[in-house]
Amino acid sequence: MSTDQHTETECVFCRIVGGEIPSERVHEDDQVIAFKDLAPKAPVHVLVVPRAHLRDVRELSEDPELLAHVTRVAGRLADDLADGEFRLIFNTGASAGQTVFHVHAHVLAGTQLTEGQM
């Protein structure tokens, strides 16, 4: 099985959502959880992960209300954890840097981020 074809029972984010793998959660509600990235690229680097197993942002876009909720949560976290300014990144596909094939938004903040820098 290729790394991009994990089932929900093998998906690390599904296991985090289910509480099987610990995480440092900074937000959770009935639709998403958000937790600190283990390898942060900025002082604030949080992942916003839908509880539903969706492969990537294209699948997430099929549920506009959930996509909007992910972005609202990202904005609230940036307000709470940084100055409200943030970068929101969805990697889609292995060549774009997606390593976990359960859609997740990277919220980066807390420092000056320049164009071309993750």
Beta strands, then each sheet from edge to edge (+ up, - down):
strand 1: 25-28
strand 2: 32-36
strand 3: 44-50
strand 4: 87-89
strand 5: 105-109
sheet 1: 1+ 2- 3+ 5- 4+
end
